[in-house]
Amino acid sequence: MSELKDVKYEDALKRLEKLVAELDKSELDLETRLKKFEEGTKLARVLLKKLDQAKKKVQMLVKTQVGDAALVPVDDDLAEDDDTDEPAA
């Protein structure tokens, strides 16, 4: 997985689960275990970031003036700096 940020959440999760299962096997040598552990930690970071982005998008669901719900696009850099629940104008 050369470009982890472009991988789908579900694919990354399946790969992480496979890595965990492989690490549970006692016949792997130390070097192989370390490589798999490193890949797993990278995948875990990607998964956490994707979950955080999804959470921010859900939090940006706001009511319009008419009372209809509208999903406001989130700029990741802006959302990290903004602690309010209101979208930027």
PyMOL Python script that loads the backbone (N, CA, C, O; Angstrom):
from pymol import cmd

cmd.read_pdbstr("""\
ATOM      1  N   MET A   1       0.848  -1.184   0.000  1.00  0.00           N
ATOM      2  CA  MET A   1       0.000   0.000   0.000  1.00  0.00           C
ATOM      3  C   MET A   1       0.882   1.231   0.000  1.00  0.00           C
ATOM      4  O   MET A   1       1.266   1.749   1.049  1.00  0.00           O
ATOM      5  N   SER A   2       1.190   1.680  -1.189  1.00  0.00           N
ATOM      6  CA  SER A   2       2.130   2.790  -1.298  1.00  0.00           C
ATOM      7  C   SER A   2       1.503   4.121  -0.914  1.00  0.00           C
ATOM      8  O   SER A   2       2.168   4.955  -0.299  1.00  0.00           O
ATOM      9  N   GLU A   3       0.255   4.337  -1.256  1.00  0.00           N
ATOM     10  CA  GLU A   3      -0.398   5.611  -0.984  1.00  0.00           C
ATOM     11  C   GLU A   3      -1.530   5.372   0.023  1.00  0.00           C
ATOM     12  O   GLU A   3      -2.688   5.209  -0.360  1.00  0.00           O
ATOM     13  N   LEU A   4      -1.182   5.352   1.305  1.00  0.00           N
ATOM     14  CA  LEU A   4      -2.147   5.003   2.344  1.00  0.00           C
ATOM     15  C   LEU A   4      -3.288   5.998   2.472  1.00  0.00           C
ATOM     16  O   LEU A   4      -4.403   5.607   2.816  1.00  0.00           O
ATOM     17  N   LYS A   5      -3.038   7.274   2.205  1.00  0.00           N
ATOM     18  CA  LYS A   5      -4.100   8.248   2.402  1.00  0.00           C
ATOM     19  C   LYS A   5      -5.222   8.086   1.380  1.00  0.00           C
ATOM     20  O   LYS A   5      -6.339   8.544   1.619  1.00  0.00           O
ATOM     21  N   ASP A   6      -4.947   7.444   0.251  1.00  0.00           N
ATOM     22  CA  ASP A   6      -5.962   7.238  -0.782  1.00  0.00           C
ATOM     23  C   ASP A   6      -6.705   5.914  -0.638  1.00  0.00           C
ATOM     24  O   ASP A   6      -7.653   5.651  -1.378  1.00  0.00           O
ATOM     25  N   VAL A   7      -6.286   5.091   0.298  1.00  0.00           N
ATOM     26  CA  VAL A   7      -6.913   3.784   0.476  1.00  0.00           C
ATOM     27  C   VAL A   7      -8.289   3.953   1.133  1.00  0.00           C
ATOM     28  O   VAL A   7      -8.475   4.822   1.984  1.00  0.00           O
ATOM     29  N   LYS A   8      -9.234   3.125   0.733  1.00  0.00           N
ATOM     30  CA  LYS A   8     -10.565   3.171   1.337  1.00  0.00           C
ATOM     31  C   LYS A   8     -10.480   2.688   2.782  1.00  0.00           C
ATOM     32  O   LYS A   8      -9.652   1.846   3.127  1.00  0.00           O
ATOM     33  N   TYR A   9     -11.350   3.238   3.607  1.00  0.00           N
ATOM     34  CA  TYR A   9     -11.372   2.888   5.031  1.00  0.00           C
ATOM     35  C   TYR A   9     -11.525   1.371   5.217  1.00  0.00           C
ATOM     36  O   TYR A   9     -10.791   0.752   5.987  1.00  0.00           O
ATOM     37  N   GLU A  10     -12.479   0.796   4.508  1.00  0.00           N
ATOM     38  CA  GLU A  10     -12.765  -0.637   4.666  1.00  0.00           C
ATOM     39  C   GLU A  10     -11.578  -1.498   4.258  1.00  0.00           C
ATOM     40  O   GLU A  10     -11.286  -2.504   4.903  1.00  0.00           O
ATOM     41  N   ASP A  11     -10.885  -1.100   3.175  1.00  0.00           N
ATOM     42  CA  ASP A  11      -9.715  -1.854   2.725  1.00  0.00           C
ATOM     43  C   ASP A  11      -8.572  -1.765   3.745  1.00  0.00           C
ATOM     44  O   ASP A  11      -7.890  -2.752   4.019  1.00  0.00           O
ATOM     45  N   ALA A  12      -8.380  -0.575   4.293  1.00  0.00           N
ATOM     46  CA  ALA A  12      -7.330  -0.389   5.296  1.00  0.00           C
ATOM     47  C   ALA A  12      -7.632  -1.204   6.544  1.00  0.00           C
ATOM     48  O   ALA A  12      -6.732  -1.796   7.139  1.00  0.00           O
ATOM     49  N   LEU A  13      -8.900  -1.231   6.938  1.00  0.00           N
ATOM     50  CA  LEU A  13      -9.280  -1.993   8.123  1.00  0.00           C
ATOM     51  C   LEU A  13      -9.069  -3.489   7.909  1.00  0.00           C
ATOM     52  O   LEU A  13      -8.580  -4.178   8.805  1.00  0.00           O
ATOM     53  N   LYS A  14      -9.432  -3.999   6.733  1.00  0.00           N
ATOM     54  CA  LYS A  14      -9.214  -5.421   6.425  1.00  0.00           C
ATOM     55  C   LYS A  14      -7.730  -5.759   6.460  1.00  0.00           C
ATOM     56  O   LYS A  14      -7.338  -6.796   6.996  1.00  0.00           O
ATOM     57  N   ARG A  15      -6.902  -4.882   5.887  1.00  0.00           N
ATOM     58  CA  ARG A  15      -5.458  -5.109   5.877  1.00  0.00           C
ATOM     59  C   ARG A  15      -4.906  -5.100   7.307  1.00  0.00           C
ATOM     60  O   ARG A  15      -4.062  -5.927   7.653  1.00  0.00           O
ATOM     61  N   LEU A  16      -5.377  -4.175   8.124  1.00  0.00           N
ATOM     62  CA  LEU A  16      -4.926  -4.115   9.509  1.00  0.00           C
ATOM     63  C   LEU A  16      -5.325  -5.383  10.263  1.00  0.00           C
ATOM     64  O   LEU A  16      -4.532  -5.926  11.032  1.00  0.00           O
ATOM     65  N   GLU A  17      -6.543  -5.847  10.045  1.00  0.00           N
ATOM     66  CA  GLU A  17      -6.984  -7.091  10.694  1.00  0.00           C
ATOM     67  C   GLU A  17      -6.123  -8.272  10.253  1.00  0.00           C
ATOM     68  O   GLU A  17      -5.789  -9.137  11.063  1.00  0.00           O
ATOM     69  N   LYS A  18      -5.763  -8.308   8.968  1.00  0.00           N
ATOM     70  CA  LYS A  18      -4.908  -9.382   8.461  1.00  0.00           C
ATOM     71  C   LYS A  18      -3.524  -9.315   9.109  1.00  0.00           C
ATOM     72  O   LYS A  18      -2.958 -10.340   9.488  1.00  0.00           O
ATOM     73  N   LEU A  19      -2.987  -8.100   9.234  1.00  0.00           N
ATOM     74  CA  LEU A  19      -1.677  -7.934   9.867  1.00  0.00           C
ATOM     75  C   LEU A  19      -1.694  -8.414  11.319  1.00  0.00           C
ATOM     76  O   LEU A  19      -0.760  -9.077  11.771  1.00  0.00           O
ATOM     77  N   VAL A  20      -2.740  -8.082  12.033  1.00  0.00           N
ATOM     78  CA  VAL A  20      -2.862  -8.500  13.434  1.00  0.00           C
ATOM     79  C   VAL A  20      -2.882 -10.024  13.524  1.00  0.00           C
ATOM     80  O   VAL A  20      -2.232 -10.613  14.387  1.00  0.00           O
ATOM     81  N   ALA A  21      -3.636 -10.655  12.622  1.00  0.00           N
ATOM     82  CA  ALA A  21      -3.693 -12.115  12.618  1.00  0.00           C
ATOM     83  C   ALA A  21      -2.320 -12.710  12.311  1.00  0.00           C
ATOM     84  O   ALA A  21      -1.921 -13.704  12.917  1.00  0.00           O
ATOM     85  N   GLU A  22      -1.601 -12.103  11.373  1.00  0.00           N
ATOM     86  CA  GLU A  22      -0.261 -12.585  11.034  1.00  0.00           C
ATOM     87  C   GLU A  22       0.712 -12.396  12.198  1.00  0.00           C
ATOM     88  O   GLU A  22       1.578 -13.240  12.426  1.00  0.00           O
ATOM     89  N   LEU A  23       0.573 -11.305  12.926  1.00  0.00           N
ATOM     90  CA  LEU A  23       1.451 -11.059  14.067  1.00  0.00           C
ATOM     91  C   LEU A  23       1.190 -12.037  15.209  1.00  0.00           C
ATOM     92  O   LEU A  23       2.077 -12.311  16.018  1.00  0.00           O
ATOM     93  N   ASP A  24      -0.020 -12.555  15.267  1.00  0.00           N
ATOM     94  CA  ASP A  24      -0.349 -13.531  16.302  1.00  0.00           C
ATOM     95  C   ASP A  24       0.346 -14.871  16.073  1.00  0.00           C
ATOM     96  O   ASP A  24       0.486 -15.667  17.001  1.00  0.00           O
ATOM     97  N   LYS A  25       0.778 -15.117  14.849  1.00  0.00           N
ATOM     98  CA  LYS A  25       1.461 -16.372  14.536  1.00  0.00           C
ATOM     99  C   LYS A  25       2.857 -16.348  15.139  1.00  0.00           C
ATOM    100  O   LYS A  25       3.602 -15.385  14.957  1.00  0.00           O
ATOM    101  N   SER A  26       3.200 -17.383  15.840  1.00  0.00           N
ATOM    102  CA  SER A  26       4.485 -17.410  16.536  1.00  0.00           C
ATOM    103  C   SER A  26       5.648 -17.780  15.615  1.00  0.00           C
ATOM    104  O   SER A  26       6.802 -17.626  16.012  1.00  0.00           O
ATOM    105  N   GLU A  27       5.384 -18.262  14.401  1.00  0.00           N
ATOM    106  CA  GLU A  27       6.477 -18.697  13.533  1.00  0.00           C
ATOM    107  C   GLU A  27       7.140 -17.561  12.749  1.00  0.00           C
ATOM    108  O   GLU A  27       8.100 -17.806  12.018  1.00  0.00           O
ATOM    109  N   LEU A  28       6.657 -16.341  12.884  1.00  0.00           N
ATOM    110  CA  LEU A  28       7.280 -15.206  12.193  1.00  0.00           C
ATOM    111  C   LEU A  28       8.566 -14.790  12.907  1.00  0.00           C
ATOM    112  O   LEU A  28       8.642 -14.786  14.136  1.00  0.00           O
ATOM    113  N   ASP A  29       9.580 -14.438  12.097  1.00  0.00           N
ATOM    114  CA  ASP A  29      10.823 -13.965  12.714  1.00  0.00           C
ATOM    115  C   ASP A  29      10.659 -12.511  13.149  1.00  0.00           C
ATOM    116  O   ASP A  29       9.704 -11.842  12.757  1.00  0.00           O
ATOM    117  N   LEU A  30      11.583 -12.037  13.948  1.00  0.00           N
ATOM    118  CA  LEU A  30      11.490 -10.697  14.534  1.00  0.00           C
ATOM    119  C   LEU A  30      11.451  -9.601  13.470  1.00  0.00           C
ATOM    120  O   LEU A  30      10.653  -8.669  13.574  1.00  0.00           O
ATOM    121  N   GLU A  31      12.294  -9.701  12.459  1.00  0.00           N
ATOM    122  CA  GLU A  31      12.326  -8.673  11.418  1.00  0.00           C
ATOM    123  C   GLU A  31      10.983  -8.581  10.683  1.00  0.00           C
ATOM    124  O   GLU A  31      10.503  -7.483  10.401  1.00  0.00           O
ATOM    125  N   THR A  32      10.392  -9.710  10.379  1.00  0.00           N
ATOM    126  CA  THR A  32       9.088  -9.735   9.706  1.00  0.00           C
ATOM    127  C   THR A  32       8.017  -9.140  10.606  1.00  0.00           C
ATOM    128  O   THR A  32       7.162  -8.379  10.154  1.00  0.00           O
ATOM    129  N   ARG A  33       8.074  -9.493  11.875  1.00  0.00           N
ATOM    130  CA  ARG A  33       7.105  -8.939  12.836  1.00  0.00           C
ATOM    131  C   ARG A  33       7.218  -7.411  12.914  1.00  0.00           C
ATOM    132  O   ARG A  33       6.206  -6.712  12.945  1.00  0.00           O
ATOM    133  N   LEU A  34       8.436  -6.907  12.946  1.00  0.00           N
ATOM    134  CA  LEU A  34       8.641  -5.458  13.026  1.00  0.00           C
ATOM    135  C   LEU A  34       8.097  -4.746  11.786  1.00  0.00           C
ATOM    136  O   LEU A  34       7.485  -3.684  11.899  1.00  0.00           O
ATOM    137  N   LYS A  35       8.317  -5.325  10.614  1.00  0.00           N
ATOM    138  CA  LYS A  35       7.801  -4.725   9.378  1.00  0.00           C
ATOM    139  C   LYS A  35       6.274  -4.705   9.385  1.00  0.00           C
ATOM    140  O   LYS A  35       5.661  -3.708   9.004  1.00  0.00           O
ATOM    141  N   LYS A  36       5.671  -5.794   9.814  1.00  0.00           N
ATOM    142  CA  LYS A  36       4.212  -5.862   9.861  1.00  0.00           C
ATOM    143  C   LYS A  36       3.650  -4.907  10.917  1.00  0.00           C
ATOM    144  O   LYS A  36       2.610  -4.281  10.714  1.00  0.00           O
ATOM    145  N   PHE A  37       4.351  -4.808  12.040  1.00  0.00           N
ATOM    146  CA  PHE A  37       3.924  -3.879  13.086  1.00  0.00           C
ATOM    147  C   PHE A  37       3.992  -2.437  12.583  1.00  0.00           C
ATOM    148  O   PHE A  37       3.083  -1.647  12.835  1.00  0.00           O
ATOM    149  N   GLU A  38       5.068  -2.095  11.871  1.00  0.00           N
ATOM    150  CA  GLU A  38       5.217  -0.751  11.325  1.00  0.00           C
ATOM    151  C   GLU A  38       4.091  -0.438  10.335  1.00  0.00           C
ATOM    152  O   GLU A  38       3.503   0.642  10.384  1.00  0.00           O
ATOM    153  N   GLU A  39       3.795  -1.370   9.448  1.00  0.00           N
ATOM    154  CA  GLU A  39       2.699  -1.166   8.497  1.00  0.00           C
ATOM    155  C   GLU A  39       1.374  -1.011   9.239  1.00  0.00           C
ATOM    156  O   GLU A  39       0.546  -0.177   8.874  1.00  0.00           O
ATOM    157  N   GLY A  40       1.181  -1.808  10.267  1.00  0.00           N
ATOM    158  CA  GLY A  40      -0.049  -1.740  11.055  1.00  0.00           C
ATOM    159  C   GLY A  40      -0.220  -0.403  11.757  1.00  0.00           C
ATOM    160  O   GLY A  40      -1.328   0.132  11.805  1.00  0.00           O
ATOM    161  N   THR A  41       0.858   0.144  12.300  1.00  0.00           N
ATOM    162  CA  THR A  41       0.746   1.439  12.971  1.00  0.00           C
ATOM    163  C   THR A  41       0.436   2.552  11.970  1.00  0.00           C
ATOM    164  O   THR A  41      -0.313   3.477  12.283  1.00  0.00           O
ATOM    165  N   LYS A  42       1.006   2.464  10.776  1.00  0.00           N
ATOM    166  CA  LYS A  42       0.687   3.449   9.737  1.00  0.00           C
ATOM    167  C   LYS A  42      -0.791   3.348   9.351  1.00  0.00           C
ATOM    168  O   LYS A  42      -1.472   4.364   9.216  1.00  0.00           O
ATOM    169  N   LEU A  43      -1.278   2.130   9.174  1.00  0.00           N
ATOM    170  CA  LEU A  43      -2.683   1.926   8.835  1.00  0.00           C
ATOM    171  C   LEU A  43      -3.593   2.442   9.947  1.00  0.00           C
ATOM    172  O   LEU A  43      -4.623   3.059   9.675  1.00  0.00           O
ATOM    173  N   ALA A  44      -3.217   2.192  11.181  1.00  0.00           N
ATOM    174  CA  ALA A  44      -4.030   2.644  12.316  1.00  0.00           C
ATOM    175  C   ALA A  44      -4.127   4.166  12.320  1.00  0.00           C
ATOM    176  O   ALA A  44      -5.196   4.715  12.586  1.00  0.00           O
ATOM    177  N   ARG A  45      -3.026   4.853  12.030  1.00  0.00           N
ATOM    178  CA  ARG A  45      -3.057   6.323  11.965  1.00  0.00           C
ATOM    179  C   ARG A  45      -3.970   6.813  10.845  1.00  0.00           C
ATOM    180  O   ARG A  45      -4.720   7.773  11.024  1.00  0.00           O
ATOM    181  N   VAL A  46      -3.905   6.155   9.695  1.00  0.00           N
ATOM    182  CA  VAL A  46      -4.758   6.526   8.566  1.00  0.00           C
ATOM    183  C   VAL A  46      -6.228   6.317   8.933  1.00  0.00           C
ATOM    184  O   VAL A  46      -7.073   7.165   8.645  1.00  0.00           O
ATOM    185  N   LEU A  47      -6.524   5.188   9.567  1.00  0.00           N
ATOM    186  CA  LEU A  47      -7.898   4.897   9.965  1.00  0.00           C
ATOM    187  C   LEU A  47      -8.418   5.922  10.964  1.00  0.00           C
ATOM    188  O   LEU A  47      -9.554   6.383  10.848  1.00  0.00           O
ATOM    189  N   LEU A  48      -7.602   6.277  11.935  1.00  0.00           N
ATOM    190  CA  LEU A  48      -8.014   7.278  12.918  1.00  0.00           C
ATOM    191  C   LEU A  48      -8.258   8.635  12.265  1.00  0.00           C
ATOM    192  O   LEU A  48      -9.201   9.341  12.624  1.00  0.00           O
ATOM    193  N   LYS A  49      -7.416   8.994  11.317  1.00  0.00           N
ATOM    194  CA  LYS A  49      -7.589  10.272  10.626  1.00  0.00           C
ATOM    195  C   LYS A  49      -8.883  10.273   9.813  1.00  0.00           C
ATOM    196  O   LYS A  49      -9.613  11.265   9.804  1.00  0.00           O
ATOM    197  N   LYS A  50      -9.167   9.158   9.130  1.00  0.00           N
ATOM    198  CA  LYS A  50     -10.391   9.065   8.339  1.00  0.00           C
ATOM    199  C   LYS A  50     -11.629   9.134   9.245  1.00  0.00           C
ATOM    200  O   LYS A  50     -12.622   9.768   8.889  1.00  0.00           O
ATOM    201  N   LEU A  51     -11.572   8.495  10.396  1.00  0.00           N
ATOM    202  CA  LEU A  51     -12.690   8.568  11.344  1.00  0.00           C
ATOM    203  C   LEU A  51     -12.864   9.989  11.868  1.00  0.00           C
ATOM    204  O   LEU A  51     -13.989  10.464  12.020  1.00  0.00           O
ATOM    205  N   ASP A  52     -11.763  10.659  12.139  1.00  0.00           N
ATOM    206  CA  ASP A  52     -11.830  12.034  12.624  1.00  0.00           C
ATOM    207  C   ASP A  52     -12.432  12.955  11.564  1.00  0.00           C
ATOM    208  O   ASP A  52     -13.241  13.827  11.882  1.00  0.00           O
ATOM    209  N   GLN A  53     -12.037  12.761  10.306  1.00  0.00           N
ATOM    210  CA  GLN A  53     -12.598  13.564   9.225  1.00  0.00           C
ATOM    211  C   GLN A  53     -14.098  13.325   9.083  1.00  0.00           C
ATOM    212  O   GLN A  53     -14.862  14.268   8.877  1.00  0.00           O
ATOM    213  N   ALA A  54     -14.516  12.076   9.191  1.00  0.00           N
ATOM    214  CA  ALA A  54     -15.941  11.761   9.094  1.00  0.00           C
ATOM    215  C   ALA A  54     -16.708  12.403  10.249  1.00  0.00           C
ATOM    216  O   ALA A  54     -17.807  12.926  10.062  1.00  0.00           O
ATOM    217  N   LYS A  55     -16.120  12.359  11.436  1.00  0.00           N
ATOM    218  CA  LYS A  55     -16.753  12.975  12.600  1.00  0.00           C
ATOM    219  C   LYS A  55     -16.932  14.474  12.394  1.00  0.00           C
ATOM    220  O   LYS A  55     -17.983  15.026  12.719  1.00  0.00           O
ATOM    221  N   LYS A  56     -15.912  15.129  11.859  1.00  0.00           N
ATOM    222  CA  LYS A  56     -15.993  16.571  11.612  1.00  0.00           C
ATOM    223  C   LYS A  56     -17.075  16.893  10.590  1.00  0.00           C
ATOM    224  O   LYS A  56     -17.781  17.892  10.732  1.00  0.00           O
ATOM    225  N   LYS A  57     -17.214  16.067   9.568  1.00  0.00           N
ATOM    226  CA  LYS A  57     -18.244  16.301   8.562  1.00  0.00           C
ATOM    227  C   LYS A  57     -19.632  16.177   9.175  1.00  0.00           C
ATOM    228  O   LYS A  57     -20.524  16.968   8.869  1.00  0.00           O
ATOM    229  N   VAL A  58     -19.812  15.195  10.033  1.00  0.00           N
ATOM    230  CA  VAL A  58     -21.106  15.026  10.695  1.00  0.00           C
ATOM    231  C   VAL A  58     -21.389  16.217  11.607  1.00  0.00           C
ATOM    232  O   VAL A  58     -22.522  16.695  11.672  1.00  0.00           O
ATOM    233  N   GLN A  59     -20.366  16.694  12.307  1.00  0.00           N
ATOM    234  CA  GLN A  59     -20.544  17.838  13.200  1.00  0.00           C
ATOM    235  C   GLN A  59     -20.895  19.110  12.444  1.00  0.00           C
ATOM    236  O   GLN A  59     -21.476  20.029  13.021  1.00  0.00           O
ATOM    237  N   MET A  60     -20.553  19.176  11.170  1.00  0.00           N
ATOM    238  CA  MET A  60     -20.825  20.358  10.382  1.00  0.00           C
ATOM    239  C   MET A  60     -22.245  20.360   9.807  1.00  0.00           C
ATOM    240  O   MET A  60     -22.620  21.278   9.077  1.00  0.00           O
ATOM    241  N   LEU A  61     -23.026  19.340  10.135  1.00  0.00           N
ATOM    242  CA  LEU A  61     -24.414  19.304   9.694  1.00  0.00           C
ATOM    243  C   LEU A  61     -25.161  20.407  10.442  1.00  0.00           C
ATOM    244  O   LEU A  61     -25.254  20.389  11.670  1.00  0.00           O
ATOM    245  N   VAL A  62     -25.679  21.347   9.697  1.00  0.00           N
ATOM    246  CA  VAL A  62     -26.312  22.504  10.326  1.00  0.00           C
ATOM    247  C   VAL A  62     -27.706  22.716   9.760  1.00  0.00           C
ATOM    248  O   VAL A  62     -28.051  22.185   8.704  1.00  0.00           O
ATOM    249  N   LYS A  63     -28.498  23.496  10.474  1.00  0.00           N
ATOM    250  CA  LYS A  63     -29.823  23.874   9.985  1.00  0.00           C
ATOM    251  C   LYS A  63     -29.710  25.161   9.187  1.00  0.00           C
ATOM    252  O   LYS A  63     -29.043  26.110   9.599  1.00  0.00           O
ATOM    253  N   THR A  64     -30.369  25.176   8.047  1.00  0.00           N
ATOM    254  CA  THR A  64     -30.396  26.399   7.251  1.00  0.00           C
ATOM    255  C   THR A  64     -31.481  27.315   7.805  1.00  0.00           C
ATOM    256  O   THR A  64     -32.186  26.961   8.750  1.00  0.00           O
ATOM    257  N   GLN A  65     -31.604  28.479   7.214  1.00  0.00           N
ATOM    258  CA  GLN A  65     -32.596  29.443   7.693  1.00  0.00           C
ATOM    259  C   GLN A  65     -34.012  28.900   7.594  1.00  0.00           C
ATOM    260  O   GLN A  65     -34.873  29.288   8.384  1.00  0.00           O
ATOM    261  N   VAL A  66     -34.273  28.012   6.642  1.00  0.00           N
ATOM    262  CA  VAL A  66     -35.620  27.466   6.476  1.00  0.00           C
ATOM    263  C   VAL A  66     -35.852  26.249   7.366  1.00  0.00           C
ATOM    264  O   VAL A  66     -36.969  25.735   7.440  1.00  0.00           O
ATOM    265  N   GLY A  67     -34.831  25.801   8.023  1.00  0.00           N
ATOM    266  CA  GLY A  67     -34.987  24.645   8.886  1.00  0.00           C
ATOM    267  C   GLY A  67     -34.583  23.340   8.219  1.00  0.00           C
ATOM    268  O   GLY A  67     -34.608  22.284   8.852  1.00  0.00           O
ATOM    269  N   ASP A  68     -34.206  23.407   6.934  1.00  0.00           N
ATOM    270  CA  ASP A  68     -33.748  22.204   6.244  1.00  0.00           C
ATOM    271  C   ASP A  68     -32.309  21.904   6.662  1.00  0.00           C
ATOM    272  O   ASP A  68     -31.534  22.814   6.957  1.00  0.00           O
ATOM    273  N   ALA A  69     -31.973  20.644   6.680  1.00  0.00           N
ATOM    274  CA  ALA A  69     -30.614  20.258   7.024  1.00  0.00           C
ATOM    275  C   ALA A  69     -29.719  20.422   5.805  1.00  0.00           C
ATOM    276  O   ALA A  69     -30.135  20.141   4.681  1.00  0.00           O
ATOM    277  N   ALA A  70     -28.508  20.872   6.022  1.00  0.00           N
ATOM    278  CA  ALA A  70     -27.542  21.026   4.935  1.00  0.00           C
ATOM    279  C   ALA A  70     -26.174  20.586   5.434  1.00  0.00           C
ATOM    280  O   ALA A  70     -25.772  20.920   6.548  1.00  0.00           O
ATOM    281  N   LEU A  71     -25.463  19.836   4.602  1.00  0.00           N
ATOM    282  CA  LEU A  71     -24.121  19.404   4.950  1.00  0.00           C
ATOM    283  C   LEU A  71     -23.130  20.418   4.393  1.00  0.00           C
ATOM    284  O   LEU A  71     -23.078  20.651   3.186  1.00  0.00           O
ATOM    285  N   VAL A  72     -22.356  21.008   5.272  1.00  0.00           N
ATOM    286  CA  VAL A  72     -21.393  22.019   4.876  1.00  0.00           C
ATOM    287  C   VAL A  72     -20.045  21.343   4.680  1.00  0.00           C
ATOM    288  O   VAL A  72     -19.587  20.638   5.579  1.00  0.00           O
ATOM    289  N   PRO A  73     -19.386  21.533   3.524  1.00  0.00           N
ATOM    290  CA  PRO A  73     -18.072  20.916   3.312  1.00  0.00           C
ATOM    291  C   PRO A  73     -17.072  21.415   4.343  1.00  0.00           C
ATOM    292  O   PRO A  73     -17.121  22.572   4.761  1.00  0.00           O
ATOM    293  N   VAL A  74     -16.169  20.537   4.748  1.00  0.00           N
ATOM    294  CA  VAL A  74     -15.196  20.867   5.771  1.00  0.00           C
ATOM    295  C   VAL A  74     -13.828  20.989   5.136  1.00  0.00           C
ATOM    296  O   VAL A  74     -13.379  20.096   4.418  1.00  0.00           O
ATOM    297  N   ASP A  75     -13.175  22.094   5.406  1.00  0.00           N
ATOM    298  CA  ASP A  75     -11.779  22.255   5.042  1.00  0.00           C
ATOM    299  C   ASP A  75     -10.999  21.718   6.237  1.00  0.00           C
ATOM    300  O   ASP A  75     -11.086  22.279   7.329  1.00  0.00           O
ATOM    301  N   ASP A  76     -10.238  20.641   6.050  1.00  0.00           N
ATOM    302  CA  ASP A  76      -9.552  19.981   7.163  1.00  0.00           C
ATOM    303  C   ASP A  76      -8.692  20.935   7.979  1.00  0.00           C
ATOM    304  O   ASP A  76      -8.700  20.866   9.208  1.00  0.00           O
ATOM    305  N   ASP A  77      -7.954  21.821   7.326  1.00  0.00           N
ATOM    306  CA  ASP A  77      -7.095  22.755   8.055  1.00  0.00           C
ATOM    307  C   ASP A  77      -7.930  23.718   8.882  1.00  0.00           C
ATOM    308  O   ASP A  77      -7.582  24.017  10.024  1.00  0.00           O
ATOM    309  N   LEU A  78      -9.028  24.205   8.318  1.00  0.00           N
ATOM    310  CA  LEU A  78      -9.904  25.129   9.022  1.00  0.00           C
ATOM    311  C   LEU A  78     -10.584  24.437  10.194  1.00  0.00           C
ATOM    312  O   LEU A  78     -10.686  25.009  11.280  1.00  0.00           O
ATOM    313  N   ALA A  79     -11.050  23.207   9.981  1.00  0.00           N
ATOM    314  CA  ALA A  79     -11.772  22.485  11.031  1.00  0.00           C
ATOM    315  C   ALA A  79     -10.877  22.191  12.222  1.00  0.00           C
ATOM    316  O   ALA A  79     -11.354  22.176  13.357  1.00  0.00           O
ATOM    317  N   GLU A  80      -9.592  21.958  11.993  1.00  0.00           N
ATOM    318  CA  GLU A  80      -8.675  21.676  13.099  1.00  0.00           C
ATOM    319  C   GLU A  80      -8.439  22.909  13.949  1.00  0.00           C
ATOM    320  O   GLU A  80      -8.249  22.802  15.160  1.00  0.00           O
ATOM    321  N   ASP A  81      -8.450  24.100  13.317  1.00  0.00           N
ATOM    322  CA  ASP A  81      -8.191  25.332  14.041  1.00  0.00           C
ATOM    323  C   ASP A  81      -9.432  25.890  14.707  1.00  0.00           C
ATOM    324  O   ASP A  81      -9.317  26.679  15.645  1.00  0.00           O
ATOM    325  N   ASP A  82     -10.607  25.509  14.256  1.00  0.00           N
ATOM    326  CA  ASP A  82     -11.865  26.075  14.717  1.00  0.00           C
ATOM    327  C   ASP A  82     -12.480  25.184  15.796  1.00  0.00           C
ATOM    328  O   ASP A  82     -12.811  24.030  15.527  1.00  0.00           O
ATOM    329  N   ASP A  83     -12.634  25.696  16.990  1.00  0.00           N
ATOM    330  CA  ASP A  83     -13.198  24.917  18.084  1.00  0.00           C
ATOM    331  C   ASP A  83     -14.697  25.103  18.199  1.00  0.00           C
ATOM    332  O   ASP A  83     -15.324  24.449  19.033  1.00  0.00           O
ATOM    333  N   THR A  84     -15.289  25.960  17.403  1.00  0.00           N
ATOM    334  CA  THR A  84     -16.717  26.192  17.493  1.00  0.00           C
ATOM    335  C   THR A  84     -17.467  25.162  16.685  1.00  0.00           C
ATOM    336  O   THR A  84     -16.895  24.473  15.840  1.00  0.00           O
ATOM    337  N   ASP A  85     -18.765  25.064  16.956  1.00  0.00           N
ATOM    338  CA  ASP A  85     -19.606  24.136  16.226  1.00  0.00           C
ATOM    339  C   ASP A  85     -20.209  24.773  14.979  1.00  0.00           C
ATOM    340  O   ASP A  85     -20.940  24.115  14.238  1.00  0.00           O
ATOM    341  N   GLU A  86     -19.910  26.045  14.743  1.00  0.00           N
ATOM    342  CA  GLU A  86     -20.492  26.747  13.622  1.00  0.00           C
ATOM    343  C   GLU A  86     -19.533  26.739  12.452  1.00  0.00           C
ATOM    344  O   GLU A  86     -18.327  26.895  12.643  1.00  0.00           O
ATOM    345  N   PRO A  87     -20.055  26.556  11.218  1.00  0.00           N
ATOM    346  CA  PRO A  87     -19.180  26.575  10.055  1.00  0.00           C
ATOM    347  C   PRO A  87     -18.710  27.996   9.756  1.00  0.00           C
ATOM    348  O   PRO A  87     -19.367  28.973  10.114  1.00  0.00           O
ATOM    349  N   ALA A  88     -17.578  28.086   9.101  1.00  0.00           N
ATOM    350  CA  ALA A  88     -17.049  29.401   8.729  1.00  0.00           C
ATOM    351  C   ALA A  88     -17.927  30.009   7.653  1.00  0.00           C
ATOM    352  O   ALA A  88     -18.424  29.296   6.781  1.00  0.00           O
ATOM    353  N   ALA A  89     -18.123  31.309   7.702  1.00  0.00           N
ATOM    354  CA  ALA A  89     -18.982  31.990   6.732  1.00  0.00           C
ATOM    355  C   ALA A  89     -18.270  32.213   5.423  1.00  0.00           C
ATOM    356  O   ALA A  89     -18.848  32.775   4.493  1.00  0.00           O
TER     357      ALA A  89
END
""", "prot")
cmd.dss("prot")
cmd.show_as("cartoon", "prot")
cmd.util.cbc("prot")
cmd.orient("prot")
